[in-house]
Amino acid sequence: LLRMTSTKWALVVGGAGQLGSSVIQCFRQQGSYKTLSVDLRSNPDADTSITLTKGFQDQAEEVIPPLREALKGNALDVMICVAGGWTGGTAKDPAVFHGVQQMWSMNVESAVLTAHLSTLLLRPQGLVVFTGAQAALRPSPGMMGYGVAKAAVHQLITSLAAESKDRATVVGILPNVLDTSTNRTAMPKADHTAWTPLDKV
């Protein structure tokens, strides 16, 4: 049985990336949150950082025990999935298969993990936030794999919201392009002033 205390608990899936680290810092500045990060690498700024080492089908089994140990019987108040990535590519590109597989792994699998964890560790009426993309609301030529993956994340958000309507609030945020050093390197000629700063997310 999960219990609730005055201390609030926030889990960030993808908590060691550029956006995830920013989210962890935001929660820490609030002062009332204990932060937990799940990612492919550690985030020393989180109160508890869990590093994924197993494949997709075994990740829940890997992270649930250390999460429960860190929570000490408490429930999560907020879960945020910011794990993801971007790559370009068209249907004509021979590398499209790799690109789609990579985007599925980075964007969809992390969202599925978050959705599953929410059914086990989130307090009643807790909040689950996923990161979608404006680009997936319309055709995404030049970034086939990314568009496919983010469209799938949007479907997951609406499906989980329908499943969770009596026990949790499930939302998706759809930023434009996030202003990260990785995206600036990938798109040096883009209008960076139109991008979404991390602190706005």
N, C-alpha and C positions, 0 to 999 in steps of 0.2 A: 504494500500500500504506500503510495507516494504522499508525502506530507508537504505542507506549505509553511514557510516562515517569513519573517520580515526581510531577510536577505533574498534578493532576487537572483535567478540563475539564467544565464544566456549562453546558448550553444551556437557557435558559428562554424558551419561546415565550409571549408575553404578558408579557415581562419589564419592561415600563414601567408596567403597571397597579398597582393598590394591592397585590394579592396577589403579583404578579410582582416588584415592588420589594422586598417583604418577603423573598421567596425569594432574590433576588440578595444581599441583605444577610446572610442566613443563611450562604450559601456563602462570602461574603467573610470572615465572622467565623471560619470554619473555618481559614482561612489557607493551605490547600494547594490551593485551587481557583482556576482562572481562569474567569471568568464571561462568558458570551455571551448577549446579549438580542436577540430578534427580536420586533418589535412595530410598531404603526402610528406610534409616536413613539419618540424616543430615550430611553435611560436612561443618564445620565452616570455612574451608579455602577457600571455593568458595565464589565469590561475591554474588551469589544468590543460595540458596540450597532449593530444593523442595522435600518434603518427600512424597512418595507414600503411600496412606492408603487404596485405593480401589482395587477391583479385576481387572483382565486384561481387561475386556470389558469396564470398566469405566475409565481406566487410562488416556487415551487421554483427555477426558472431564475434568479430574481432573487437569492435568498439563498445558494444553494450556493457560487458563486465566492467571495464575501467570507467565508463561514464557513470554507472550505478555506484561504483566505489567513490567517485568524486562527489556525487550528489548526496551521499550519505542518507539515503531515504527521501530526500527532497525531490520536488518536481521541477522541471524546467518551466520558466515563465515565457521565454522567447526562444525561438529557433530561427536562424537565418542561414539560408544557403546562398553563398556567394562564390562557390567553386565554379569554375568554368574557364572558357578560353575562346579564342577566335582564330580562324584561318580562312584564307581566301581559296578560290578554286571554282572552276566551271565544270559542267557535265562533260565537256570535251577533254578536260585535263586528265591525263593518265593517272595522276595522283589523287583523283577525286575519291577513290575508294578509301585510301588512307585518310584523307581529310574528313570524310563522313564518319569513319570509325573513330577517329581521334576526337571529333566534336561530340559524338555520342557519349564517349567515355567521360569527357571532361564536363559536359553540361547536363546530360540526362541522368547518367548513373549516380552522380552526386545528389541530384534532386530526388531520385528514387530512394536513396539511402536516407535522406532527410525526412521524406514522407513517412517511411517505415518507422524511423525513430520517434516521430511525433506521436504515433499511435501507442507507444510504450512509455515515453518519458515526459510528455508534456502535461502540465496541470490542466484541469478543466477550465475551459474558456481562455486557454493560452493562445499565443500568437505564433504563426509560422509564416515566414517571408521567403519567397523565392525570387531569383533574378531572371526575368525574361529579357526580351529585347524588342525595341520598336521595329528593328529590321525584319523580324519574323511576322509582322502584321501585314506585310506586302511582299511581292516578289523580291528575292534577294540575289539577283544575278551577280556573279563574281565571287560569291561566298556561299556556294551550294550547301556544304556540310554544316556551316554555322546556322543557316536559315532552317534547315531540316531539324537540327537539334533543338534550337530555341522554340520552334513551333511545337515540338514534342513536349518541351517544358511547359508551355502554355496549356497544353491539353492536360498535363499532370496537375497543374494548379487548379484548373476548374474541376477536375475529377475528385481531387483530394478535398476541395472545398465542399463539394456535394456530399462526400462521405463523412465529413467532419462538422457539418453545419450545427449539430447539437452539442459539440464538445470543444470546438476550437475555431479561431478566426484564421483563415488561410488567404493570403494575398500575394500578388506578384507585382513587383516593380519593373517597369520597362524603360530603363534609361536609353538614351541615344548611345553615343560612343563614350565609354568611360575614359577620363583623362588620366591615363597611366603611362609610365615610361615605356612599357612594352608596346602599347598602342601607338605612341609617338614614334617609336623606332620602326614599327611596321607600316605606318602611314605618315611619313615625314612631310608630305606636301598637303595634307588635309588642313582644314580650318579648325585648329585646336580650340579656338575661342567658342566654338559651337558645341564642344564636348561637355560631358557631365563631370564636374569635379568630384573627387571621392568623398569629400566632407559634406557634399550635398546629399549623397546617397544615405 
